[in-house]
Amino acid sequence: MPMNKTRRSHIVPKFYLKHFCVPGSERIWVGDLKTHQLYLAGISNVAVEKDFYAARGGEHEDELEERLSKIESNAAPLLQGFLSGEAEIPPDLGRFIAWLAARTMWLRRVTQETLPQYLRTKPELFREYIGSEKHGFEFEQISSGRRERLALKDALERVHDPSWRMHVHQDQHLDVIRWQAYLLQTVHFPTLSWVKVTAPVGHYLVTSDRPVSWDIFDIGLGDSPAALRHPLVELTVALDPSHALIAVHDSSALLARSLSATEINERTCNHAERYVYGCRKVDVEAQLHALRRGATPLKWDDRCRSHSSLTPFRFHSGRFY
């Protein structure tokens, strides 16, 4: 198996996190939802994982770290323009948001939990988007501990055998990142209407290690990308401390109700895998306190203003990477 040099991979892009830094610096407040610690850190050391995008079993048609670098370079000036008042989101910025949703520890966890079941129930869809898996699927015989690697065709049969356990490995994580970004960009996001909201003066938005999150009112299902098809789903992505995008299937329902900065931050915190980030200590600290007591009461004085004149954007279809 080829060896990869150690890399410090940014799960959340630095240029995106920079929007949430303490003004005039490259430091950001970090809240650890597991340990409840709160600290100030440089963005070079935030949302970093060793070899998160490094292949283990061989070459792919593209090197993911390089592809992400190009996506970020194209999106950075477009995000700045959108925050400055431009009314439409260009395709390259929409594409960045799709990848921002997919390149997460959240998706890694969900892949570990659900990929074997997906192979059992939807093999044709997997074959369509992934194609011929080059690296093989690893199975362990439960009784003996013996391991085998199988091609996709054989794996689709083995996954139904209860005497074998499938192990999801690194290269399959990378395939699922590419696959999920493609599905978000071309299947899920184009069906939604997108509205930009602005937090009121004195209220600030935070972000997390899962910047793009969604839920269905009174149901949840935020761990399932398939939930984006539900008519009542609501998606949130904070763009900077003052602006967020909200996406729903029926934009009239969104514009008709009060949407608070506290509510947006609460969703961001609830869907984070472990870390919340913000430009002010008080905002991140509030999310840690909210987690301890189980809920954050909504405040009527922090309702966000909706830019209802914003042209709802559509994600442009593209080749699966």
N, C-alpha and C positions, 0 to 999 in steps of 0.2 A: 504493500500500500504506500503511495507516495506521501512524503512528509511535507507539511505546509509550514512556512515560517510563521512565527507568532505574530499576530496582528491585533491591535486594539481597535475593534470594530465598534463604530457608533451605531447603536440601534435607533436612537432619535438623532437626526442630523444636527450638527453644530450650528449651521446657519439658521435653522428653525429655532433652536433653543436660545440663540442670541437675542431673539425678539423678547424673551422673557427674563433677560438678565437685569440685574440692578442697573439703573440708568448710568451710562458712562463707564461701564465696566464689562468684563466678560465673566462675571461671577453670578451665580444663581442660587436661590434658596432651595434646598432639597428637604423633603419630608419623607422619611422612611416609614411606610405604613406597617411594616413588620415589627420594627424595634421602637417605633414612635420617636426616633431621634430627628432633630431638626438642625441643619447646619448649612453653612455657606460654602460653595465649591466652585472651582473654575469649570467652565463648560467642556474643556478638554478632558476632564475626568468624570463627566456625568454621562450616564446611559451608555457605558462602554462594557463590552463583553469580549473575551478572548476568542478570536477566530470564529466569530458568529456567522460570517459569510464564506468561510473557507471550505472548499470541497475536500472530501476525504478519499473518495474512490476513483478519482480520475478527472479528466477535463470535461467541461460542459461547453455548449456552443457559445456561451459568453461567461465572462468572469464577473460575478455579481457585484463585487465591490466597485469595479470600474463602471459598470452600468449605472449603479446608484450615484456615483460621482457625476456622471453626465446628466442624469435626471435632476439632481440637485442644482447643478450649474445652470441648467436651462430654467429652473423654477425660481431661483433666488430673486432675480430682478422683477419677475412677473408677480411674485408675492408682494414685493415692495410697492409695485404699481397698484395692485389691488387694494392694499391697505391705505394707499394715498387717495383712493376714491374712484378708481376705474370700475365700471359697472359690470363688466363681464370677466369671467375667469377663462383665460386661454387654455387650450388643450394641454400644453406642457405643465401648467400649474395643476390642472385637474388630474393629470397622470401622477404628479408628485403626491397628491393627497391619497390616491389609491395605494401607492407604494408605502406612504406613511402609515396607512392602516395595516399593511401586511407584514412589514419588517419589524415584528414585535416579539417579545417573550410570550405575550398572550397567544399568538398564533403557534409558537413552538409548543406550548402546553396543550393547546387544543388539538394539534396534530398528533401528539403522543397519545391523547385520550381517544381520538375518534378515527384516525386513519384506517386501522384494521376493520372497523365496522363499515366505513365508507367503501372499502374494497369488496366487502361482502354484499353490500346492498346496491352499489352504483358502479359496477366495474366498467361499463361502457363509457360513462362520463369521465372516469379517471383515465381510461385509455385514450379518449379523444383529446384531453388537454395535456396529459403528460407524454403520451406517445410511448415509444419503446424505452422503458427504463434501462439505462446503461449500467447502473451500479448494482442492480439486483436487490432483492428483498430478503431480509435476514429472518430466519425462523429458528426457534429453540424447541427441541423435543422436551416436553415437561418432565417426563419420567427419567430420562437419561442425561439431560443437559446438553445433548449434542446439537450443534448449530449447523445450519445450511444456508447458502445464499441461492436464491432462485430468480430466474427471469420472470418478467411480469406475467406471462402466460401461465407458468406453473404456480406462481404465487397466488393467482386468482383462484386456483383450485385448493392450494394448501391452506388458505385463510379460513376455509370452512371446516378444517379438521381440528376438533377440540383437543387433540393430543399434542398440538403444536401451538406455540406462542410467537406472535410476530413482534420483532423489535424494530421500532422506527429509528433510523439512523440519520446522521447529519446530512447526507446528500438528499435524502427524501425531504428533510426540512427545507432545504434550498429549493427543491422542486415545488414544494407547496407554497413557499413565499412567492415564487414567480407565478404559479397557477392562481393563487388568491388575488394577487395584484391585478392580474388580467381579468378575472371574473368581476372584481369590484369595478374596474374601469369600464368594462364593456357590457356587463350584464346587470349588476345591481345599481350602481350610481346613476346611469342614464334614466332610470325610471323615477328618480326622486326630483322634487323641486327644491331648489337651494335658495336660502335667504341669508343675507349677512346681517348680523345684529351688532349693536354698539353698546357696551356697558356704560351706565351713567357715571358722571363725574364722581370720583371718590371710591369707585368699586373697580376691582381688578380681577381678571380671569387668570386661572392657572392652567398648566398642562401636565402631562404625566408620561410614563413610559408606555402608555397606550393612548396616543394623542387623539385618535379617531375612535369614538365609541357610539354605541346605539342601544336602544331598549324599546320594548313595547309596553305601553302604559298598562300597569296593573298585572303584567305577565312576566316581564323581564326578557329572558332569552338573549341577553347581550353577548353571551359566549358563542352564539350561532350566527355565522354569516347568512344562513338561509333566512334568518329573522328579518333581513332587509326587504324581503318580499311582502311582509305583513302590511296591511293597509294602515295600521296605527303605529308603525315604527317611527322613531325619531332619532336622527343621527346628529352628533355634535363634534365639531373640531374647533378648538380655540386657535386663532391665528397669531394673536399677540395679546397682551394684557387688556386691550380695549375692544377687540373684535373677535367674533366667532362666526362660523358658518353652521347653520341648522338646516337639515334636510329631512323632508317628509314627503309622503305621497300626495297629500292634500294641503297645499300651501295656505289656502284660505282658513283652514282650521288653526294653523300655526299663528297667522297674523291676527286672529280673533282672540287669542288668549294671552294672558300675561306670562312673560318669560323672564325670569330673574337671573341676575348674575350668580346669585347663590345656587340656584337650581343647576345652572350650567357647571359650576365648580363641583357641586355635589356629584353629578354624573361622572365628571372626569375622575374624581377621587374614587368613586365606587367601582369603576372599571379598570383602574390602574392595577398592574400586577404587583408593584411594590412601591414605586416612587412617584411623588408629586413634585412639580417644579413651579416656581413663581418668582416674580421680581421683588416681592415684599415678604418679609418674615411673617407678618400678621396674617396674610392670606393663606400661606402654606400651613401655618400653625392652626388656623381655623379648621382646615381639613383633617388634621390629626385629632383635634378635639371632637370633631363631628364623628369620626370613626369610633372613638372611645364610647361616645354616648349613643351611637347607633343611628342618629339622624340629624340633619341640619334644618331648623325651621326656616321656611321661606319668609323673606321680608318684602313688604310692599314697597319699600323705598329703593329697591335696587332693580327695578324692572328695566330690561334692555329695550332699546329702541330698534325696531325692525326697519330695514331699508326696503320697503315693499316695492319700490320702483326698480330694484335690482333685477336685471334680466336673469331668470333662472338659467343656469348653464347646463350643458349636457356634456358628458364625457365622450370623447371620440374613440371609436373602435381602433384597435391597433393589433399588431402581431403579438402573439403570446411569446413572452421572453422567458 
